[in-house]
Amino acid sequence: MAPNINPTLPLLLLLLLFTLHLSSVSAWKKEEFRTCNQTPFCKRARSRKPHSSSLFATDVAILDGALTANLRQPPPESPDQDQIKPLLFTLSVYQNGVVRVKIDEDPSLDPPKKRFEVPDVVLPEFESTKLWLQRFQTETVDGDSGPSSVVYVADGYEAVLRHNPFEVYVREKQGKRRVLSLNSHGLFDFEQLRVKQEGDDWEERFKGHTDVRPYGPQSISFDVSFFDADFVYGIPEHASSFALRPTRGPGVDDSEPYRLFNLDVFEYIHDSPFGLYGSIPFMLGHGKARGTSGFFWLNAAEMQIDVLGSGWDAESGILLPESGGRIDTLWMSEAGIVDTFFFIGPGPKDVVRQYTSVTGTPAMPQLFSTAYHQCRWNYRDEEDVENVDSKFDEHDIPYDVLWLDIEHTDGKRYFTWDRVLFPNPEQMQNKLAAKGRHMVTIVDPHIKRDESFHLHKEATSKGYYVKDATGKDYDGWCWPGSSSYPDMLNPEIRSWWSEKFSLKNYVGSTPWLYIWNDMNEPSVFNGPEVTMPRDALHYGGVEHRELHNAYGYYFHMATSDGLVKRGDGNDRPFVLSRAFFSGSQRYGAVWTGDNTADWDQLRVSVPMILTLGLTGMTFSGADVGGFFGNPETELLVRWYQLGAYYPFFRAHAHHDTKRREPWLFGERNTELMRDAIHTRYALLPYFYTLFREANTSGVPVMRPLWMEFPSDKATFSNDEAFMVGNSLLVQGIYTEQVKHASVYLPGGQSWYDLRTGIIYKGGMTHKLEVSEETIPAFQRAGTIIPRKDRYRRSSTQMANDPYTLVIALNSSHAAEGELYIDDGKSFEFKQGAYIHRHFVFSDGKLTSSSLVPNAGRTLFSSACVIERIIVLGHSSGPKNALIEPSNRKAEIELGPLWLRRGKSAPVLTIRRPNVPVADDWTIKIL
């Protein structure tokens, strides 16, 4: 976080304040950010009583395949009250159980301007899945005096528009049991745009900043209910529990709503509903009785969301049907329109698929980016880079990416190099590339206002900057000092920005260089709440308040597109972004921002990453070791052991911290951190297969236990353990010097210790001894995990290495798993150039078959073989296995579960079957 800097201060004082910001590490200052009571739209919405909305629906019809209506309210009781103009209501139904509800002002009634609808988030192809409604039925519900309109949604589901009082909900057709509803408690409010009249005072002030609000208050709020839900989840980004706690209701004292407002937060605290760097207004409800449902509000303005505790409405006199297990929420936004999506599930993976059918599935990453990344603010110069790189080799620690922070530039001018510290950037990158490694440099959105800087001159001359409320180029302070910000809402400006990443324009870059977008909330050190003023102006006259949470999304998009262009459409981009919004998963990775080196931050990283994955952003992680502060050695080791299972695995540190590369803490601790990194590299084939699953289905790599065990209530609020795919369960160690850990292993099948192969019963909690060597991790019985057990300098150098399969038998002596392989870098997989194998072990026989359509089977090949097959849970008697169709035998022996690790009980191992990974075959244990 930055200090508040008044732009009218003398330049010398500005420079002094700026220097202090650079050199200090100060704790989070709560008073620098607005509370709900300091945010008028939030305060107004929270003050409304249930059933205060008097809207009713009229003129219901089918138009363009959707159910439409006008929403009106009775005439005002006194001439002093404003008469709300009719609102336009549209309900559309899409394939696979998605309902979209939009409510907006009627353009025929001449509002002062068009309200902002967030562009380029909903996939263009989503609209083609629309079910064109032909008719609706009428029905009297809940004892109403008038009718309601009912339309088909999917087999077994209907959507209901209740006319008076206005309400929308989705229900099961049989039994009429509700799934999701909007405005069941009558809290809907829609402040319409107005023309300023003499005497109107709409200005809002906070910490010396004034927001002119030229169209007056324009907020929207409504209640949403999740029926048969035990908990609700989602709406990142917050450093809080995975299952969202109530923020209002009996027993909840002085709590803030969950805030969605992208902010640069310096040393954020854990266990807080305070908004951080990104915003995804998507919430899921889950319960044992019914399953999972989801609700998404496509709105990029500031949002505040209350989770309402049981009994919050006790005095309202409202009784909803099937109220048991219902969770009510209140959604409040400063601007925009109602553009909402109901996802009916019924399973957790169904809801994630439905959400990503709207906003897109995660991009398929390059293989190298799923490996280990080494970062620091800052590696000083080329000599420092070369030394760090060589030390990894000296200590036999693989890594794939070395990162450079802002100090590598010429005076914080992005796309440049400090030629004193980095005189030969191409040569530096090429040396890394010779070992299969890559480099990442930082490119932030603030452009230094320096007339000698070509990028600033070009942006100024083309009029490409965001404007202030008076129409001038907005001038704010960030790392370079006086800075301006490209207007990324404009597609023309995004295209211009993307061209800056070409090898010609980004002088000193190579094809091995990828990009990091930081500070793209956007961060403005002297702005209100360290961000851009809400009345700043964007393309088409859109106010910043309307799109704030999506600014970083558009910046991420333009950067990613730039790397695609750089590679002529043949090279998958890698771009890490701090700010994000719905849809960001299509453009790269994110991380949890400026965390701190303490045990609580290690613990909260798990629910933060789980929440990101559940809301589409599966390629995410936390800074291993903590960005701020100096971690004690045990904490650092435990963080590496946990971080090895994050989807995005990167160590990073502030420039004021002590150096903390893995070899600086004594040989034993180096060994422990090396072993954690080796675990990640061994499991890269499994992780890459899971990233492909996410790319095709939206199902996250790192998942909550209840995603795999949706009926097990013991998993619903567990945010210390998680699944990696459907096969691995991991639980971190979050306390220093701990000797034992209680680990709940769900399900009716057994679990095998990932390190030792020891078997544990499922459906119960185990008290386990904990050593310094590892954290609890288990393979689920009935699964097959692919590994690569030869350690190289980088993942790229492992490309042709053989595979190991680890088969964990269930009580039926069966198991199955998958392996996905492509070239690891290009887009050719989209044309079918990949290998996708399905392994099934049953009746003593392992079978490999292809999941690739016949037309694609010759587009990609691999000479890799499977050199070891480990079978956990099998008796030790067999001596041979028969391989078909080659009709040859392979030896079976008792061997180690891991080749280069400590002691474990010997396990049944098929040695050197050497079957091609790309072929169909069977191996029968004799």
N, C-alpha and C positions, 0 to 999 in steps of 0.2 A: 504494500500500500504506500501511496505517496502523500506528502503533506499537501494541504490545501494552499495553493499559491494564487494570490490575487494578481491578475494580469496587469494591473496598473502600477505595481510596485516598480521601483527603479531596477534597471537591469542588473546592477551589481548585487542587490539583495536577492534577486531571482537566482542568479548564479550561485550565491552562497547557499540558499535553500536547496537548490538542485544538487549541489555537491554533498550536502549533508544527507540527502536522500540516497545518493549512490553509496556512501560510505557506511551507512548505519543499518543495523538490523533491529527494527523496532517492532514490538508486539502489536497485534491487531488492536486497532482503536475503534471500539464499538461506537463511540460518539460521532465518528466521521460518516456514519451510514444511517439512513432513515429507518425508523421503526414504522409499524403500521399506524400508530397514532400521529406520526409526523408525515404520513402519506395520505392526503385527503381522500382519495378514492377508496383506499382500504378502510379508513376509519368510517366513512359513510356506509360502505357495504356491510361492515361488521355490526353496525348499529341497527340495521334493519331487523324487524321482527318476522318470524315465520308468518306466511300467508299475507305479507304486505303487498305482493304483486296482485293486481286486479286484471291482468291481461286475459283476453279470451280470443278464440280463433273464429274467424268468419270466412266466407267465400272459399270454402274448401273445394279443391278441384284437382284433377290430374292434368298437368301441363308439361310437355316435353319429357314424358316418362317419369315425372316426379310428383309427389303429393305437395300441393302448394296451398297457402292460406294467407290471409291478412291477420295480424295480431293487433288487436285494439284494446283500449281500456275505456271504462265508462266516462262520461263527461265529468269534469272536475266539479267538486262540491261548492267551490267558491271561485270567483273571478281571479283571485290572486294565484291560484294554482295553474301550473303549466299543463297544457293539453298535449299529450304525446301523440305524434303523428303515427299512423298505422305503420307497422313493420312488416317486411316481406319474409315469409316463412317458406322454406323448401326442404322436403325430406326425400332423399334419394337412397336407393338400395343397390348394393353391389354384390358381386359374386362372393361366395365363401364367408358370408355372415358379417358384412360390413354395412352400417347405416350411417349416412352423412346428413347432418342437420345444419342448415345455414339460416341465419337471421340477420337482416341488414335493413338500413333505411331505404325507403322507396325513392329511387332516383327521379321518378316522375313528380315528386313533391318538392323538387329543387332544394336539396340540402346544400349548405355552403360549399361543400366539396365532397368528393367520393371518399368514403372510408377505406382504409388500406386493407387489402387482402394480400397475404404473404405469397409471392410468386416463387416458382421454381423449387418448391418443396415436394408437392404431390407429383408422383411420377406421371408423365404424359400418358403412358399406357394404362394407368389405373382407370381412366375414364372409359376405356373400351370394355371394362368389366361391368359397366352399369347394367342393371336389370331394368328394362323399360316397363314401368308400371302401366297397366291398362285400366285398372279399376281399383276402387276401395270399397270396403264394407263398412256399414255403420253398426254400432253396438252401444248400448248403455252400460257404462262401467261405474263401479263404486257408488251406486245409488244416485247418480246424477239425474237431473231433470231433463237434460238434453243428450244428444248422441255424441259419440266419439268415432273417429275414423280409424280403420284398421287395414294395414297392408301386409302383404307377404314379404318375409325377409329371407328365409331359408327353410329347408325341411324342418318342421317342428318349431319355428319361431315366427313371431309377428311383431310389427311396430305399431304403436297406438299413439294417435294424436288426440288427446283429450281436449275438447273444445273449451269447456268452461267449468272450472278454472283451467287455464292453459297448462298443459303438461305433456311431455313426450316420454315414452318408455318402450323398451323391448321386453317381450315376455315369451315364455314357452307356450306353444299353442295348446298343448294338452295340460290341463290343470291351471292355465292362466298365470303361472308363477312368474313374477317379474325377475328380470336379469339386471337391467340398468334403467335409471330414469333421470330426467332433467326437469327441474322445477316442481318436484313433488311437495316441497315445503314452501312454495310460493315466494322464493327469495329473488326471483328474476328481476333485474333492473337494467335498463338500457338508456344511458344518457345521450341524447341526440345533439348533434352539432348545431351550433347557433351562430348568428351574426351578432357581433358585439354592439351593444346599445350604450348610449350615454349613461354613465353611472355604474356600468358593469365593472367589477374588479375581479378578474380571473387569475391574476398573477399568484404564483406560488413561490415562496422564498425558503431557502435552506442554506445555512452556513455561508451567508453572503452572496449566494447565487440566486438569480431571479429567472423564473420560467414564465414567459409572457402568455402562454396558452391562448393563442389567437382565436380558437374555436370553442373555448369554454370547456367545462368538464365533459368528458366523452367516455366515461368508463362503462363497463358491462360486468354484471355479476349474476350468478345463479347457483343453485344447489344441484349436486349430482349424487345419486344414491346407488350403492353397490349392494345388491341383494344376496343373501346367503354367503357373505364374505366374512371371514374371520380376521383378515388383515388387508390393508392396502399397501401398495409398493409403488416405486417409480418417482416421477417428477424430479430428476436430478437438475442441479447439482447441489448437494448439501453434505456436510460431514456429520452424518447422523446415522441412527440405526436403520437396518434394511427394511424392517416392517415399520411403517410410518406411525409415530405416536400421535395421539389426539393433541390438538392445539387449543381446543375450546371444549368446555363442558364441565360437569361436576368433577371436582378433584384436580382440575387443571388450573394452575395458578399462573397468571401473568405471562402467558406464552405468546410468542409471535407466530403468525402463520408461516408456512413454508414459502419462502420468497424465491421467485424466478426472475432474476435480473442480473445479467452478466456483469460481473465486477472483478477488478483487479484487487484481490484481497491478500494483504501481506500477512503471512503467518496466521492463517485461519485457525479457529479453535474447533475442537471436535465436539460432537453431541450438541449440534446447533441447527435450527431450521434456517439459519441465515443463508442467503443465496451466494453462490460462488461464481465460477468462471463461465458456466454454460447453463442452458435451460432447455429442457425437453418436457413440454406440458402433456405428458402421457402417464396415466395412472392405471394400475391393474389392481383388481380385487380378487382375492383367492380364498376359498373355503372348502372344507371337506364335503359339505352337503351337495354343492353343485359343481364346483370347479372354479374356472377363471373367467373373468370378463375384463374389458379394457375401455378406457375413455381417453380421447385425444382432442385437445383444443388447438387448432392451428392458428396461433396468434403470437406475434413477436414482440408485443408491448410488455411492459412490466406486469407480472402476474403475482398474486398472493393467493395461497390455497390453505384453507383450514380443513383439518381432519377433525370432525366433530365427535366428541366422546359420547358414549351411551348416556341418554338422559338429557342431552343438551336442549331438547325441544319439549321438555316435560310440561312446561306451562303453556304450550301453544294450543293444546286441545286437538292437534292433528294426529290421527291414527292411520298409519299406512298399512295396507295388507301385507301379510308375511313379514312383519317387522323383525322377527327373530333373526339375528345374524346380519342385519343390515348395517352398513357403514355409510354415514352421510358425510358429504364434503361440500365446502363452499368455495367456488372459483371466482376470483376477482381480477379484472384486468383494466389497465388504464385507458386502453384505446382498442381500435380494430373492429372486427365484426365477430359474430358467433359463426364459427366454422368448425363444427365438432363431428367426431367420428365415434360410433358405438361399435365395439368389437364383442361378439357374443361368445367367443371361445368354441367349445366349453373347456378345453384343456389349456394349460399354460403355453405349450408350444403352438397351439392353434392361435392364441391371441397375439403372440409375437409374429407369427406368419401373417396374420391379418394386418397388424400395424405396419410391417415392412412391405406389404403389398401396396400400401399407400405411399410411404416415404422412401422405400428402397431398401434392399438388403445391403449388408456391409460389403465394401469392395474387397476383391480377392487380393491380399497383400503379396508383395514379393517375398520369397522364402527368406532372404537375408534379414528382412525387417521383423521376422518372428523370432529371431535369435537375440543374443545379448547385445546391449548398447552401452557404451561408456561415455559419460558426459560430465562436464564441469563448467561453471562460469568462473574462469575461462581457462582453457589450455593456452598458455602464454604466447607461444610462437612455434615455428616449425621444429625447432630442436626439442621442445617439450612434447610435441605430437610424436616425433620419432622415438623419443625415450619411452613414453607411455606404451606405444605400439610394441617396442622391442621387449619391454618388461612382461607383457602378456605372454609373449613367446617363451621368454626365459623361465617363467613360472608355470608353463604348460596350461595356461588358461585361455580358452577360446573366446573370441568376441568378433562381432561383425561390423560394428559401426562406431566411429569416433566423431564426437560432436564438437562444434565450435559455437560459442555464445557471442554476444554483441561486440566483445573487444577485438574480434578478428577484423572488423571493418575499419575503413578510413573515416574516423570521426563519427561513427554511428550512421554512416551513409550506407544503406543496404545495397547489395549487389556490388560492393567494392571490397578491397582487401587493404589492410595496413601493410604497405609494401616494405616497411622496416622489419616488422615481425613475421610477415608471411610473404617473402619476396618471390617464392616459386610455388604458388598454390597448385598449379597443374601437376608439377613433379611430386609434390607432397601427396596428392590424391592418387597418382599413378603408383606410387610405392605401396600404398595401402591396397590398391586394386590388385597388385601382383600377388597378394596373399588372399585374394577373394574378399577383401574388406571394402567398406564404403565410408563416406563422410557425409555429415549433415551440417549445414550452416543455417543460421537464423535469419529470417526476413520478416520484420514486423510491419504493421500498416502505417505507422507514422513516418512521414517523409520530411527530412530535415529541410527547413526553409532557408536555403543557401543558394543565392543566385548563381554560384559557380557549380552547383550540383545539377547535372543534366536532367536527372529524373524530376527534380522539383521544377526546373524551368519548363520542361515539357508538360507536366501536369498543370502548371499554372496557365500556360499559353492555350491549352486545350479546354480549360475550364473543368477539369476533372476532379476537383476537390469538393468535399462536403462544404456547404455554405453555413454561415451563422444566420441568426434570425433576421438580420438586415440584408442578407444576400451576398455578403463578402465571403471570401475563402476563410473557412474556420481555422483559427490559429490557436493551438493548444500546446501544452508542454509535455514532452516525454523524454526518452533517453537522449535524443540529439539536442534537446533544448526546444526552441520554437519549431513547431511541426504542424503539418497539415495532413489530411487523411483522404485517400481516394474514395470516391463515392461508389462503393462496390454494388449498390443496388442496380446501377446502370449496366446492362449487358455489354454495351460498347466499352465501358471502362474496364470491366472484367476481362474482356478480350485483349485490350491494350496491356493490362497488367500481365496477362499470361505470356505475352511475347517477350517480356523482360527475362524469362528464364532460358531463352535460347542460348546455345553455347557462344553465339556471336555477341549477344547483348550482355550476358552475364560473364564478363571477362574474367578469366581465371577459373571458371567452372569446367567440369568434365562430366562425361556420362555417369560417373560413379558418385556424383554429388546429389544429395537430396535435401529436403527443406523442412524447416521448423518455423511455424507461425506462432509467435508469442504476442502478448499484449493486445490481442485483437478483439477485446470485449466491446469497444476499444477502450484502452487505458489512456486517460488524460490526467496528468498529475495535478493540474490546476483546475480541473473540471469538478462539477458537483458530484460527490461520491466517487471521485477519481474516474469519471467517465465523461462522455460527450454530453453537452447540454441537450435536454429533451426537445427544445425548440429549434435545434439546428435543422437544416433543410437538405433533403436528398432529391434525387432524380424524380421528376414528376410532382414536385411540391410536397413530397411525403415528409412528415416531421420525424425526427430521430426517435421520438417517444414511440412511434408506431412500429418501428422495425429494429429497435435497439438489440434485442436478443438474437437477431439474425445477421447482424453486421459481420461477426466473425465467421459465420457460415458462408456468406458470400465471398469473404476473403479467402477462406479455405478452398472453396470451389475454384476460384480464379487461379490460385497457386497450383492446385492439383491439375487443372486443365493445362497450365503452363508446362508442367513436366511431361504430360502426355504429348503436347505439341513438340517439345524438345526432342522426344524420341520418335517423332513422325508416327505417333499412334501405336508404336510397337512395344513400348516400355511402360510397365505398370508404375504409377507414381508412388512415392512415399512422402507424405506430408503429415507431420504432427502438429495439431492445433490445440491451443489452450481453450479458446472459446468454442462453443458448439451450439447447435440447435437441431431440431428434428430434421433428419436427412443428412446430417454431417457424416454418418456412417458410410455414405457413398464416396467420400473423398479422402479418407485416411483415418489416422489414429488420433486419440486424445489422451491426456493424462490428468491427474487430479490436482495439478498445480503446486503451489508453493507450500508444501507440507513441512513438518518440523521433525527433528530427530528425537522422538520420544515414543514410549511404548503405546500410549493411547492413539497416536497417529498411525502406528503400525496396525493396530486393531481396527481402526475405522476405515483403513484402506480397503478392507474386504467388502463391507456393505456398500461403499462408494462404487467399487468396480462392479459388484453384482448388479447394482441399480443401473449403471451405465449399460451393461450388457442386456439387461431386461428391456431397456428402452432403445435398443438398436445399436448402441455404440459398443460393440463387442471388443474392438481393438483398442483396449485401454489399459492403463496401469498407473502406479504411483511411483514417485521418485524413491528408489531403493536407498535406504539410509536416512531419508529425510533431507529436504533441500536446505533448511535452516538448522544451524546448530551442529555440534559435534557429537555423533552417536557414540555411546559406550560400545566397546568391542562386541559384547554379547548381543546387544541390540542390532548392530550392523550384520552380524552373522545370521541372526534369526530373520532379518529382513531379506537377506539374500535367499535363505531357504524358503521363505514364503514367496518372494518376488519371482523365483524360478517358475512359478505356476501362474503368474499374471499373464494375460494375453500379450501385453506390451511390457517388456522386461528391460528397464533402463535404470542405471544408477546416475544420480545427478546431485550437485552440491553448489551452495552459494560461495561466492569468491572470498567471503570472510571466514569460511570454515577451513579447518586443517585438511590437507590432502588425505584422501581415504581410498586410494586404489587398493585392490584386494591383497596386495603383497606387503602392505605397510603395518601389519598388526601381528607380526610374529608368524613363524612357520606353521604352527598348529592352526591358527585362524585362517591363514592363507589356504591351508588344506581344506578346511571346512567350506570356505567360500568357493574354492575351485570345485569341490564336490557338488555344491548346489548348482553352479553353472553347468557342470558336466551333465547333471540330471536333465536340465533343460535341453541341452544339445542331443542327448540320447532320445528324448521324447519328441524331438522336432517332427518326425514323420506323423506322429499322433496329433500334435498341435496343428500341423498344416492340413491334415485331413479334416480337423474340426473347423478350421477357417473356411475350408471349402463348403462344409455343411452350413456354416453361417451365411456364406455367400449365396447359397441356393435357397435357404429356407428362412434366414433371419435368426435361427436358434443360436444363442450365444455360446462362445467357447467356454467361458467360466460361468457357471449357472448355480442358482440356489438349489439346495437339496430337494425342495418341494417341486422343482421342475421335473425331476426324475421320479419323485415319490409324492405325487400330488394329494394322496389321501392320508398321509402320515402327519398328523397334527404336531408331532414333536419336531418336525422340520420347519414349521411355518415361521417361527421367529428366531431361528438359528442363523446368526450372521457371523459366527466365528469359523464355521466350516463351509466348504463349497465343493461343488463338482467341477471337474475339468472334463467336458464331454459327458458321456453316460457311463464312463468306465472308472474314473479316478475320483476319490474323495480325499480332500486335503483339509487339515486343520492346523492353523498357525499356533505358535507359542507366543503369547502376548504379555508374559510376565517374566521378569528377570529371575534367574537362579531357580527356576521351577524344576521339580523332580518328578512330578506326575501330572497327567492331563486326563480329563474326562472327555471321551470321544463317543458321540452317538453315531452308531452305524445303522442306517435305516434298512427297511426291507426284510423280506423273509429268507433271502439267500445270504451266504457267507461273504466275507471280505478277506483279502490276502494282503498282509503288510507289504508295501511296495518294495521295501529294502530287504526284508528277510524271508518273505514268503509265508510267514506264520499266519495261520488261518484264525479268523474271529467270527463269531456268530453275529448275524444281523438282527435288527429289531431291538437292540438294547444298547445301553451305555457301558462302555468299558473304561476302567481306570487303568491307565497305561503308564509304565515307566518312561520317562523322557530323558534322552541323552543329548549331549551337545552336537551329536553328529547329524541329526536330522529332525524334521518335524513329522508328526503323524500323517501318513499318506497310505492309501489302500487302493487295491484294484478290486473291482466288483466281480464277484463270481458270475460266470456266464459271459464274460467279455474277452476279447482278444485285442491286445495293444501292440502296434508296430513300433520298433525302436531301431536306432542305429548306434552301435556300441563302440565304434572306432572314433576316437576324438582327434579332430584336426584343429587347425588354427581358426577356421571359420566354417560356417555352414556351407558356403560355396565349395569348399574343398572336400566336403562330404558327399557331393552329388553322386559319385559312382560307387560309394561304399555299399556293402551288403547290409541286409536287414536282419533283425531278430524279431520273432513273434513270441509274445508272452501270452499263453492261453491259460485263463483262470477258470477252471471247471466249476460248474454249479452242481446242485444235488442230483441233477439228471446226467451228470458227466457230459455236459454240452456247453458250448460257448460260441460266440460269433463276434466279428468286428470288421472294420473296413480300413482300406489304405488308399489314399488319393495321391497321385503323382502327376506333375506336369513339368514344364521347363523352369518353373520358379520365377519367371520374370516377365514374360510377354503376355499378350492378350489372345494367343492362339488357342488357349483352352476354351474360349467362347465358341470356337468353330469345331470343338470336339477333340482337340489335340491333348488328350490326357489319358492316364491309366487310372481306373477306379476298380479296386478288387474287393470282393466280398468273401470273407473267410468264415467257414462254418465247421465246427468240430462236433461230431455226433457219432455215437456207436464206435468209438475208437478210431475214427477217420477224419482227417482234416481235408477240406475241399476248398479250392480257390476258383472263383468264377468271376466273370467280368460284369460290371454294372454300366459299362459304356455301350451306348447304342451301336449296332453293327456297323453303321456307316462311319463311325469315328475311330474304329479300333486300329486302323493303320496310320492314323495321323500323328501319333506320338509313340515312341518306343523307348525302352530302357534295357540296358544290358545288366542291370543289377539283379542279384540273386538273394535268396533267403539262406543265410548260412547257419542259423541256430533257431530251433523251435523249442521253447520251454513250456512244459505242461505242468501247471500247478494243480494239485489235488488228485493226481494220478498215482496209482501204486507203482512201486519201483521195480517190478518184475521184468517187464519187457526188455529185450536186448536189441531188437531190430525193428525197422519200419520199412514198408514196401511203398515205393514211389511209382505212380502211374501217371501218364501212359508209358514212361521210359522203362518200366519193369526192372528197376534196380533197387537195391537196398541201401539204407543209411543206418549207421550205428546209433544206438541209444545208450546213454550213460547218465550217471548222476554228476551234475556239474553245478557251478555257482550261478546264482540268480543274476549277479552283476560281475563282470570280469575284473574290474579294477577297484573293488570296494572291499569293505571289511567282511568279516565272517558272516555267513548265512548257512542255513541247513542246505545240503545238496538237494537239487531238484532234478526231475526227469528232463533230459535234454536230448533232442534229436540233433546229432552233430552233422554238419556239412551236408544237408540235403541238397543244397545248391540248386534249388528249383528257380527258374526265371520268375521274377516278380510279375512280369506282364502276361504269363501264360496260365492256361487252365491246367490243373493237376490235382491229384489226390495223394495223400500220404496216410497209409494205414499202419497203425501200431500193431505189431504181431505178438 
